[in-house]
Amino acid sequence: MWKYYKEAFATVQLATCVVSWTIYQQTNRSLGPAAIFFLSMQVSAVFGIMWASRLRKARPRTSIAMN
């Protein structure tokens, strides 16, 4: 699982920071909503990586040829 998280770490962190900064700006610089959104995105990222890792283990990729 951590292998996949390490691959996507920079992208996930960048997206989380951009969205959190945008929410901070749109809520008239209120830290509460931005912090809650930041934490929920971090937790969701970990759950998403866990789910994707489980799916990759359960079903190996195969190539389907179209005739």
C-alpha positions in Angstrom: 0.0 0.0 0.0 2.7 2.5 0.9 4.4 1.9 -2.4 1.4 3.4 -4.2 1.1 6.2 -1.7 4.7 7.2 -2.2 4.2 7.3 -6.0 1.2 9.7 -5.7 2.4 11.6 -2.6 3.5 14.8 -4.3 0.4 15.1 -6.5 -2.0 14.4 -3.6 -0.3 16.9 -1.3 -0.2 19.6 -4.0 -3.9 19.1 -4.8 -4.8 19.1 -1.1 -2.9 22.3 -0.5 -4.3 24.1 -3.5 -7.9 23.2 -2.6 -7.4 24.0 1.1 -5.9 27.4 0.2 -8.8 28.1 -2.1 -11.3 27.3 0.7 -9.3 29.5 3.1 -9.6 32.4 0.7 -13.2 31.8 -0.2 -14.3 31.7 3.4 -12.9 35.1 4.2 -9.7 33.6 5.7 -11.5 31.4 8.2 -9.1 28.7 9.3 -11.7 26.3 10.7 -13.3 25.2 7.4 -10.0 25.1 5.6 -8.4 22.9 8.4 -11.4 20.5 8.4 -11.3 20.2 4.6 -7.5 19.6 4.7 -7.8 16.9 7.3 -10.7 15.2 5.5 -8.7 15.2 2.2 -5.7 13.7 3.9 -7.8 10.9 5.5 -9.6 10.3 2.2 -6.2 10.0 0.4 -5.1 7.3 2.7 -8.3 5.4 2.4 -8.2 5.8 -1.4 -4.7 4.4 -1.6 -5.7 1.5 0.7 -8.7 0.7 -1.5 -6.7 0.9 -4.8 -4.0 -1.3 -3.3 -6.5 -3.9 -2.4 -8.0 -3.8 -5.9 -4.6 -4.2 -7.6 -3.8 -7.2 -5.4 -7.2 -8.8 -6.1 -7.2 -8.6 -9.8 -4.0 -8.5 -11.8 -4.1 -6.4 -15.0 -4.6 -8.2 -18.2 -4.6 -6.9 -21.7 -7.8 -7.5 -23.8 -7.3 -7.6 -27.5 -10.1 -6.3 -29.6 -10.6 -8.2 -32.9 
